[in-house]
């Protein structure tokens, strides 16, 4: 069994930067994402693209 200091559920707009900051602080970090990294808004178009 693997052990982590932090597990982040969702790799959306906040999850990925949070995981990076925690890893840079020396924490063993994992991200759990059901679909694609970036989150629903970026991938499926909630964030305005024009």
C-alpha positions as CSV (number, residue, x, y, z in Angstrom):
1,X,0.0,0.0,0.0
2,X,1.3,3.5,-0.9
3,X,1.2,6.3,1.6
4,X,0.8,10.0,0.8
5,X,0.9,13.2,2.8
6,X,-1.8,14.7,0.6
7,X,-4.4,13.3,-1.9
8,X,-6.1,15.8,-4.1
9,X,-9.4,14.8,-5.7
10,X,-9.8,16.5,-9.0
11,X,-7.2,18.0,-11.3
12,X,-9.1,21.1,-12.3
13,X,-8.1,24.7,-12.1
14,X,-7.2,24.5,-8.4
15,X,-6.2,20.9,-8.0
16,X,-3.1,20.9,-10.2
17,X,-1.5,24.0,-8.7
18,X,-2.2,22.9,-5.2
19,X,-0.6,19.5,-5.9
20,X,2.5,21.3,-7.3
21,X,2.8,23.6,-4.3
22,X,2.5,20.7,-1.8
23,X,5.1,18.6,-3.7
24,X,7.5,21.6,-3.8
25,X,7.0,21.8,0.0
26,X,8.3,18.2,0.3
27,X,4.9,16.4,0.7
28,X,4.3,13.1,-1.1
29,X,1.2,14.1,-3.2
30,X,-1.2,12.2,-5.4
31,X,-4.0,13.5,-7.7
32,X,-7.1,11.5,-8.4
33,X,-8.9,12.5,-11.6
34,X,-11.8,10.7,-13.3
35,X,-11.4,12.3,-16.7
36,X,-8.8,14.6,-18.2
37,X,-6.4,16.9,-16.3
38,X,-7.6,20.5,-16.6
39,X,-11.1,20.0,-15.3
40,X,-14.6,20.3,-16.8
41,X,-14.5,24.0,-17.5
42,X,-11.3,24.1,-19.4
43,X,-11.9,20.8,-21.3
44,X,-15.6,21.2,-22.1
45,X,-15.7,24.9,-22.6
46,X,-17.1,26.7,-19.5
47,X,-14.2,29.1,-19.5
48,X,-14.6,31.7,-22.3
49,X,-12.3,30.9,-25.2
50,X,-12.8,34.0,-27.3
